[in-house]
Structures are given as C-alpha cells and as structure tokens.
Amino acid sequence: MLSCFPVKSRTKSKHQRASTQRTHTIEINANSDNGIHIWKSAAVSYDGSTDENVVSRYLVTEVLKKPIHPVNEEKRILYRTTKDINGYTELVWCVSNSRHVQSTEFFVSSE
C-alpha cells in the first residue's frame, strides 16, 4: 500500500507497524491554482503487508487539487479495502531522483 498520510492499524501493535511501514520521498504531479501541472515532493509511508492503495481526501483535494471520481460496484469488488472510501483518483508520481513515472489509481478516504 502506498499512502500519503500515516497508516494507523488498529489490529497491530506500534512495534509491529514499525517493522512493516517504510517511508520514501516521491514526486507527485499536481494542479496549481491556475490549472498548470506542477510536481510536488512528498514523504510517503506505505505498509508492505497490504496491497491497499488509499490516500487522504485532504491530500487529493487541497494539496494536489485532483478530481475524485465515483467508485462503481465493479471497481469496489475488484479492489477490496477495509477503509471507508469516498471515490478514487489517478495520481502520476515517481520516486525522487528517478524519472520512471508511474500512474496509479488510489482510493480516496472519506476522512
């Protein structure tokens, strides 16, 4: 799972989470206030024990200014998640110091 906010698991202890979470600095394509595409750096954490791709609503709407699309039943069934989601967004990103650009769909949390 790649997420741009700290992952808090209620089923794992703090010690167990520390052993599975990793942090990387990435660059994410964002929209500026005037609609121009720009790149922003972000420190992201991910939990290697799950394959859920969830980002915060605040990150998507306020920081990256990206649209949130509704999730249809087919997509919801294909990508199971335990999180309460509001929709999904597509983010274009790359690991810092690399120009291997990736495009990934992320669920957007309701929080």
C-alpha positions in Angstrom: 0.0 0.0 0.0 1.2 3.5 -0.8 -0.3 6.3 1.1 0.5 9.9 1.7 -0.6 10.0 5.3 0.5 7.9 8.3 -1.1 4.5 8.3 -2.7 3.6 11.6 -3.7 0.0 12.1 -6.0 -0.9 15.0 -5.0 -4.6 14.8 -1.3 -4.3 15.0 0.9 -3.0 17.8 3.1 0.0 17.4 6.1 -2.3 17.3 4.6 -4.5 14.6 3.6 -1.4 12.4 7.1 0.0 12.7 8.5 -3.2 11.2 6.2 -3.2 8.1 6.0 0.5 7.3 8.5 2.2 5.1 8.9 5.8 4.0 10.1 7.2 0.7 10.3 10.6 -0.8 8.4 10.8 -4.1 7.3 13.5 -6.5 3.6 13.7 -7.4 2.0 15.6 -10.3 -0.4 18.2 -9.0 -2.5 21.0 -10.4 -1.7 24.6 -9.4 -4.4 27.2 -8.6 -4.3 28.3 -12.2 -4.6 24.8 -13.6 -1.0 24.3 -14.6 0.5 20.8 -13.9 3.4 21.0 -11.4 5.4 18.5 -9.5 5.4 18.4 -5.6 7.7 16.4 -3.3 6.1 14.3 -0.6 7.3 12.0 2.1 5.0 8.9 1.9 4.7 5.9 4.0 3.4 2.5 3.0 2.7 -0.8 4.7 4.2 -3.7 2.8 1.9 -6.2 4.4 -1.2 -4.9 2.4 -1.9 -4.0 -1.2 -4.5 -1.3 -0.5 -3.9 2.0 -2.3 -5.6 4.7 -0.2 -4.8 8.4 0.1 -6.4 11.1 2.2 -9.2 13.3 0.9 -7.3 16.4 2.1 -4.2 15.4 0.1 -6.2 14.9 -3.1 -8.5 18.0 -2.9 -6.5 20.6 -1.1 -2.8 19.8 -1.8 -2.8 18.1 -5.2 -6.1 19.6 -6.5 -7.0 16.4 -8.3 -10.6 15.2 -9.1 -12.2 12.4 -7.1 -14.2 10.0 -9.3 -17.1 7.9 -8.0 -16.4 4.2 -7.5 -18.7 1.8 -9.3 -19.5 -1.7 -7.9 -17.1 -3.5 -10.3 -14.2 -1.4 -9.1 -15.2 -1.8 -5.5 -15.3 -5.6 -5.8 -12.0 -5.8 -7.7 -10.1 -3.6 -5.2 -11.2 -4.7 -1.8 -10.4 -2.3 1.0 -11.3 -2.1 4.7 -11.3 1.7 4.6 -14.3 3.9 4.3 -13.7 5.4 0.8 -15.2 8.4 -1.0 -14.1 7.6 -4.5 -10.8 7.2 -6.4 -8.3 9.4 -8.1 -5.4 8.7 -10.5 -2.0 10.0 -9.4 1.1 10.4 -11.6 4.2 10.0 -9.5 7.8 8.9 -9.4 10.4 8.1 -6.8 12.7 11.1 -6.2 15.9 11.1 -8.3 14.1 8.9 -10.8 12.2 9.8 -13.9 10.4 6.4 -14.1 6.9 7.9 -14.0 4.0 5.8 -12.8 0.3 6.3 -13.0 -1.7 4.6 -10.2 -5.3 4.6 -9.2 -5.8 5.3 -5.5 -8.9 5.1 -3.4 -9.7 8.3 -1.5 -10.5 8.0 2.1 -13.7 9.6 3.5 -11.7 11.3 6.2 
